[in-house]
Amino acid sequence: MSSANQNLSSEKMVNAGSIDHFHFTVIVAEWNREITSALEKGCIETLIANGADSNKIRLISVPGSWELVSAATMAVNMSNADAVICIGVVVRGDTPHFDYICQGVTQGLANLCSAQTTPVIYGVLTVNNMQQALDRCGGIHGNKGDEAASTAIKMALLKEKFLHT
């Protein structure tokens, strides 16, 4: 679905349930830090605003979006994360590098999601230019970091629901 007319950042979570017991791992790519830091900020603020315990939010930095897959795999397999949020941005350039990175990251995270039960949230912007990235990290299209956090909360609650039924 196109996000051209979507801004879910202003969506308020209603009766989400208690989330102060959940452990969240937020993995953030260092590449295009101007963008990823804004996404990270939105993500963390949304987690805390919805009741997450700031002491149970682990922030991990990786060099670029490509490394999100490896770090997310480690987080799923080697930590007590109830949800893993991957934040990055890939901006189209003049070479096919963009396509390879986007495809690899997307497929890698999708494979990880389907191979286990810890929610892994895709908070990676794949944009044609920096303006599109700016529009999605606090600009006219909201902050996709907020949306990634909301998705992580909903998925952690869903997993908990399955475990207790």
Order of alpha helices (4+ residues) and beta strands (2+ residues): beta-alpha-beta-alpha-beta-alpha-beta-alpha-beta-beta-alpha
